[in-house]
Amino acid sequence: MPVSKRSKPRPLKTRSDWAVVKGSKIHGRGMFAAKEIPRGTRIIEYTGERITKAEGWRRELKRQDRAARGQDGCIYIFELNTKTDIDGSVLWNTARYINHSCDPNCESQITRGRVWIVALRKIKAGEELSYDYYYDYEHYEEHPCRCGADECAGYIVKAPQRWRVRHARKKGNVRRKKS
């Protein structure tokens, strides 16, 4: 009789009484407040496979290649610290559906090696959850923003660097990519 390899038990999907996944006007699917969420609430943990920076970079290059071929170019790698990243593309990580916004209602907080999505303010039931993905300016043109916020820079760039994108757009050095 053939011997079967024992597979690791699959982790349970991350769940939150505070949020549900639904279709999003920002991008694909998003997470929405299931009920009013008080400011400072830990809504959900961002989980996934813990990988080295080198592996994170390797996966990023594969993602760029997929995106160049018109396939899924979504990024789920989350920088945990100087040595470790979390690849949140795993199916059990429902927090991966939280979209970026230039006017976010949440933020990510790293506590004891875990990433939590935390409410920055009171969030109304039905409101889409969002946080600043905090991407660097260096490759901003690769990441058009669809958040629709009044102060949207047009690209997913961390708040302290958005002025640079606005300045470049004002000078006409940047054309917004169609998404």
C-alpha positions in Angstrom: 0.0 0.0 0.0 1.4 3.4 -0.9 2.5 5.6 1.9 1.0 9.1 1.7 3.0 12.1 2.8 1.4 13.9 5.7 0.5 17.4 4.7 0.6 20.3 7.1 -2.8 21.3 8.4 -3.9 24.4 6.5 -4.3 27.5 8.7 -7.8 28.8 9.3 -8.8 31.9 7.4 -8.3 35.1 9.4 -11.6 36.3 10.6 -12.8 39.4 12.2 -16.2 40.2 13.8 -15.4 43.8 12.7 -15.1 43.3 8.9 -16.3 41.4 5.8 -15.0 41.0 2.3 -17.1 42.4 -0.6 -16.6 43.9 -4.0 -14.8 47.3 -3.9 -15.0 50.5 -6.0 -11.3 51.0 -5.3 -10.0 47.6 -6.6 -11.4 44.1 -7.0 -12.5 43.1 -3.5 -12.1 45.0 -0.3 -12.8 44.7 3.4 -15.8 46.6 4.8 -16.8 47.4 8.4 -19.5 44.9 9.5 -20.5 47.3 12.2 -19.3 50.6 13.7 -15.6 50.2 14.6 -14.2 52.4 17.4 -11.0 54.3 17.0 -7.9 52.3 18.1 -9.6 48.9 17.5 -7.4 46.0 16.3 -9.6 44.9 13.4 -7.7 42.0 11.9 -4.2 40.5 11.7 -2.3 40.5 8.4 -0.9 37.0 8.2 1.0 34.8 5.8 4.2 33.0 5.1 7.3 34.5 6.8 10.1 34.8 4.3 13.5 36.3 4.1 14.2 39.6 2.3 15.9 37.7 -0.5 12.9 35.5 -1.0 10.6 38.6 -0.8 12.7 40.2 -3.6 12.6 37.0 -5.7 8.8 36.9 -5.4 8.6 40.7 -6.2 10.5 40.1 -9.5 8.1 37.2 -10.3 5.1 39.6 -9.6 6.6 42.2 -11.9 7.0 39.7 -14.6 3.3 38.6 -14.2 2.2 42.2 -14.3 4.2 42.9 -17.5 2.4 40.0 -19.1 -1.0 41.5 -18.1 -1.6 39.0 -15.3 -2.3 39.6 -11.6 0.2 42.2 -10.4 -1.1 42.6 -6.9 1.4 42.9 -4.1 0.9 41.1 -0.8 4.5 41.2 0.6 4.5 43.1 3.9 7.8 44.3 5.4 7.9 43.0 9.0 11.5 44.1 9.9 15.0 44.3 8.4 15.3 40.6 8.0 11.8 39.2 7.5 8.8 39.9 5.2 5.3 38.4 5.3 3.9 37.1 2.0 0.2 37.7 2.6 -0.9 36.1 -0.8 -1.9 33.0 1.1 -5.6 32.1 0.8 -6.2 32.2 4.6 -5.1 35.9 4.9 -8.4 37.8 4.3 -6.7 41.0 5.4 -5.0 41.1 2.0 -8.2 42.5 0.6 -7.8 45.8 2.5 -7.0 48.4 -0.2 -4.8 51.5 -0.1 -6.1 55.0 0.3 -4.5 58.4 0.3 -7.0 59.2 3.1 -7.0 56.0 5.1 -9.2 55.1 8.0 -6.8 52.4 9.3 -3.1 51.9 9.8 -0.8 48.9 10.1 0.9 48.4 13.5 3.6 45.8 14.1 3.5 44.4 17.7 5.7 41.5 18.8 6.3 40.3 15.3 2.6 40.4 14.3 1.0 42.9 11.9 -2.4 44.3 12.9 -4.7 46.6 11.0 -6.0 49.2 13.5 -8.7 51.9 13.1 -7.4 55.4 13.0 -10.8 56.9 13.7 -14.4 55.7 14.2 -15.4 53.8 11.1 -19.1 53.6 10.1 -20.7 50.2 9.3 -20.5 49.5 5.6 -17.4 51.8 5.1 -14.5 50.3 3.2 -11.4 49.8 5.3 -8.1 51.2 3.9 -4.6 52.0 4.9 -1.5 53.7 3.5 0.5 50.9 1.8 3.6 53.2 2.4 5.3 52.5 -1.0 8.5 54.4 -1.7 8.6 57.2 -4.3 11.3 55.4 -6.4 8.9 53.2 -8.5 5.7 55.1 -8.0 4.6 55.0 -11.7 4.2 51.3 -11.4 1.4 51.7 -8.8 -1.5 53.9 -9.9 -3.9 54.7 -7.1 -7.7 54.3 -7.5 -8.7 55.4 -4.0 -10.7 58.5 -5.2 -9.8 60.6 -2.1 -9.8 64.4 -2.6 -6.1 64.5 -1.8 -5.2 61.4 -3.9 -1.8 61.8 -5.5 -2.7 59.5 -8.4 -0.2 56.9 -7.3 0.3 54.7 -4.3 3.1 56.5 -2.4 3.6 56.9 1.3 2.1 60.1 2.7 5.4 61.9 3.4 6.5 61.6 -0.3 3.2 62.3 -2.0 4.2 66.0 -2.5 6.9 64.7 -4.9 4.3 63.0 -7.1 2.1 66.1 -7.0 5.0 68.3 -7.9 6.1 66.1 -10.8 2.5 65.9 -12.1 2.1 69.7 -11.8 5.3 70.2 -13.9 3.9 67.8 -16.5 6.7 65.3 -16.0 4.3 62.5 -15.1 1.3 61.2 -16.9 -1.1 59.1 -15.0 -1.3 55.5 -16.2 -4.8 54.2 -17.1 -5.8 51.4 -14.8 
